[in-house]
Amino acid sequence: MLLPVIMAGGSGSRLWPLSRQLNPKQFLAVTDEKYSMLQSTILRLQGLDVALPRLICNEEHRFLAAEQLRQLDMEEANILLEPVGRNTAPAIALAALTAVEQDDDPIMLVLAADHLIHDVDAFQLSIKAALPQAEAGKLVTFGIVPSKPEIGYGYIEQGDALEQGGFEVSRFVEKPDLETAQEYLSSGSYYWNSGMFMFRASRYLQELEAFSPDILNTCRDALKGSSQDMHFTRVDDAIFSTCPADSIDYAVMEKTADAVMVPLDAGWSDIGAWSALWEVSEKNGDGNVLKGDVIQHDSNNCYIHADSSLVTAVGVDDLVIVQTLDAVLVAHKDKVQEVKKIVEQISSDGRHEHMNHREVYRPWGEYDSIDYGERYKVKRITVKPGAKLSVQMHHHRAEHWVVVNGTAKVTNGEETYLVSENESTYIPIGQVHALENPGVIPLELIEVQSGTYLDEDDIFRFEDRYGRASESGEG
């Protein structure tokens, strides 16, 4: 039985403004109407003999990951939390160490959560073709059959063919210039480096110990100091933060004598930029991809996404136009790799549009910041049935709550009482309080904050059922 190890870290900044630091592309339904990229990654394994997936994600994304697993009835799956990103070699080391300890040294199938694969049957055939090599102790990487001279990917040069299928790896090649990429394509012996792997957990650890022992030792020590919180495994923050940051390619695959490449021709893309999303999406007769409420005239080869209002385009070509509740992006398709520069500028200016959407998801529900001014903020809050926000207080703001649907159970200082539809309550500055939905339908309320400081870090938690006592953030 294969153990899927799914790497769900990263910020996806080049798909801003849809992708945000606290809600990145792997958790968004950017290539599917129903499922996120993470969920699609898991679902394409159906039909294979696989165990529950093991996710690796950032601490700040843990509730997003857990909720999306719950939606697939996989809430029992373990989620390894990285306190800081240290690239793929340490992340996979954490998964391999826990697999050897807990899962009887399985063969791991390492996948990224943000890849698109059109042909699931072809994908599964390549997985099955790689199994004999992994069982024989090889470290398998999947090489994408190239469809064009791509300069944004690394390449793998195939070596001699192997009896059990696949090829020896002759060498890994860095991202080439266009002329070199054209030569690679013409030769027929080069493949795009997909970043997907298969190997037995212990074999990866053996090779990591041989070539990057400092990574292995640090990850081993970080796991010794780990703690279990529901289905989350938290490694020791202080120790893991000292781990060298390195990719699996540099740390192991380029150095091992047992690297094997299995071709994969399944309509693969890593959706690394808006242009890639335009390429893989269904287009109309003018070459446009239109999402949401869009009207266009005399425009060609554009990607236009309307999230919450009408977007119109007249006489434009080769543009990416993306509208969300709080931001609009207009970019030429040839320049979309530079969207991350805009994200960097937003961050350096002290703004918040790179962090999260106006709608923010929490383990208890969600809120939408619908209006704000210098000394006030208005939110629409939805609390799931049976859920409860933390027992908390604010130093700089008071809050007025108006219930519009359902019934709220409110703790306000020493009092606890119910607030029904069309009723309201007031939480003074410095008052210890909590909000709970005791009912069986979602609780919806309008919250009006007023005070001298209204950012989300003005919160002190006394009690929290989601393990967030030391964190900032609403609820």
Secondary structure, 3 states (H helix, E strand, C coil): CEEEEEECCCCCHHHCCCCECCECHHHCCCCCCCCCHHHHHHHCCCCCCECCCEEEEEHHHHHHHHHHHHHCCCCCCCEEEECCCCCHHHHHHHHHHHHHHHCCCCEEEEEECCCEECCHHHHHHHHHHHHHHHHCCCEEEEEECCCCCCCCCCEEEEEEECCCCCEEEEEEECCCCHHHHHHHHHHCCEEEEEEEEEEEHHHHHHHHHHHCHHHHHHHHHHHHCCEEECCEEECCHHHHCCCCCCCHHHHHHCCCCCEEEEEECCCEECCCCHHHHHHHCCCCCCCCEEECCEEEECCECCEEEECCCCEEEECCECEEEEECCCCEEEEEHHHHHHHHHHHHHHHHCCCCCCCCCCEEEECCEEEEEEEECCCEEEEEEEECCCCECCEEECCCEEEEEEEEECCEEEEECCEEEEECCCCEEEECCCCCEEEECCCCCCEEEEEEEEECCCCCCCCEEEECCCCCCCCCCCC
